[in-house]
C-alpha cells in the first residue's frame, strides 16, 4: 500500500512548512495599508449632564 510509505509525504510536509515559515511571513509583514490611521487627540471631549425631568 503506497499511501503508508512516509518517505515522499514527509519530505513534502517539511518542504511546505519551510516555505510557510521562511518565505511567507516577510511577504505578509511587508504589506502596508493604504490608509494609515491618523492619531487622535488624547483629551476627552467635555460632556454635559442631561437635565431631563425624571417624573
C-alpha positions in Angstrom: 0.0 0.0 0.0 1.9 3.1 -1.2 0.0 5.6 0.9 1.6 4.1 4.0 5.1 4.9 2.8 6.0 8.1 4.7 9.2 9.0 2.7 7.7 11.3 -0.1 4.9 12.7 2.1 7.2 13.6 5.0 9.5 15.4 2.6 6.6 17.3 1.0 5.3 18.2 4.5 8.7 19.5 5.7 9.3 21.5 2.5 5.9 23.1 2.6 6.4 24.1 6.2 9.8 25.6 5.3 8.1 27.6 2.6 5.4 28.8 5.0 7.8 29.7 7.8 10.6 31.3 5.7 9.0 32.9 2.6 5.5 33.9 3.5 5.9 35.8 6.8 8.2 38.5 5.4 5.8 39.0 2.5 2.8 39.3 4.8 4.7 41.6 7.2 5.9 43.9 4.4 2.3 44.6 3.5 1.4 48.3 4.0 -2.1 49.7 4.4 -3.1 52.5 2.0 -4.9 54.4 4.7 -2.6 54.9 7.7 -4.6 55.8 10.8 -4.3 59.4 12.0 -3.5 59.9 15.7 -6.4 61.3 17.6 -6.2 63.9 20.4 -5.9 62.4 23.8 -8.1 65.0 25.6 -11.6 63.8 26.2 -14.5 65.9 24.9 -16.4 67.8 27.6 -19.7 66.2 28.2 -22.6 67.9 29.8 -25.1 66.2 32.1 -28.6 65.6 30.9 -31.2 67.8 32.6 -34.3 65.8 31.8 -37.2 65.9 34.1 -37.5 62.4 35.7 -41.0 62.0 36.9 
